[in-house]
Amino acid sequence: MNNSLEKTKDEFVSIVEIGDNITVVIDNFEETYTISFGLSDPEKGVISKNSPLALILLGRKKEDKFEYTVIYKRESIITKGYIKKNN
């Protein structure tokens, strides 16, 4: 019998974790990132586990939609996206 606390292998694989390479679509632009324990290097596709985007992505599943706010020149920009795949 399968209780609500048990997860299948597929459920574990589909959750975004530190070290994963994930592809996200944000405002119709596709980007691939690796979530790192270290510092961010966006030009190399690496984002820190403490970055605002990583904090939103961690624990989510493929096809999850998300929304986050970016502060740019004192203006809040709400960005919408979804996780296309994670490896």
C-alpha positions as a printed Julia matrix, in Angstrom:
87×3 Matrix{Float64}:
  0.0    0.0     0.0
  1.31   3.44   -0.95
  0.81   6.16    1.67
  1.02   9.9     0.98
  4.58  10.18    2.34
  6.05   7.69   -0.13
  7.28   8.9    -3.5
  8.09   7.01   -6.64
 11.52   7.28   -8.3
 10.02   9.44  -11.06
  8.68  11.93   -8.51
 12.13  12.34   -6.95
 13.82  12.78  -10.34
 11.4   15.49  -11.45
 12.03  17.8    -8.47
 14.57  20.61   -9.01
 17.52  20.31   -6.61
 20.94  21.91   -6.14
 23.3   20.6    -8.82
 20.56  20.11  -11.42
 20.78  21.5   -14.92
 17.39  22.98  -15.75
 15.93  24.73  -18.73
 13.42  27.46  -18.05
 11.37  29.66  -20.33
 11.08  33.22  -19.03
  9.18  35.82  -21.04
  9.51  33.58  -24.13
 13.31  33.24  -23.75
 14.74  29.8   -23.08
 17.74  29.57  -20.73
 19.56  26.62  -19.18
 21.09  26.97  -15.71
 22.95  24.84  -13.22
 22.01  25.55   -9.6
 25.26  25.71   -7.63
 26.34  25.67   -3.97
 28.89  28.35   -4.94
 28.64  31.77   -6.48
 26.52  32.71   -9.49
 28.1   33.1   -12.92
 25.13  33.83  -15.21
 27.34  34.15  -18.3
 28.31  30.49  -17.8
 24.75  29.45  -16.94
 25.42  28.99  -13.22
 23.14  30.42  -10.55
 23.74  30.24   -6.81
 21.31  28.28   -4.63
 20.73  31.59   -2.82
 19.85  33.61   -5.93
 16.25  34.81   -6.25
 15.63  32.63   -9.32
 17.11  29.48   -7.73
 15.03  29.99   -4.59
 11.92  30.03   -6.74
 12.95  26.97   -8.79
 14.18  24.66   -6.02
 11.6   22.03   -5.14
  9.48  22.63   -8.23
  8.69  20.07  -10.92
  8.88  20.01  -14.7
  6.15  22.12  -16.29
  5.59  24.11  -13.06
  4.77  27.73  -13.76
  6.26  30.49  -11.64
  6.26  34.24  -11.25
  8.85  36.45   -9.62
  9.61  40.13   -9.24
 12.84  41.72  -10.38
 13.78  45.17   -9.1
 15.46  47.14  -11.87
 16.16  50.85  -11.54
 13.57  51.12   -8.76
 10.95  49.51  -10.94
  9.4   46.15  -10.15
  9.1   43.85  -13.13
  6.95  40.75  -12.71
  8.4   37.94  -14.76
  6.5   34.77  -15.63
  8.01  31.51  -16.74
  7.89  27.76  -16.54
 10.32  24.88  -16.18
 10.72  23.19  -19.55
 12.93  20.32  -18.39
 15.41  19.3   -15.76
 18.16  16.75  -16.13
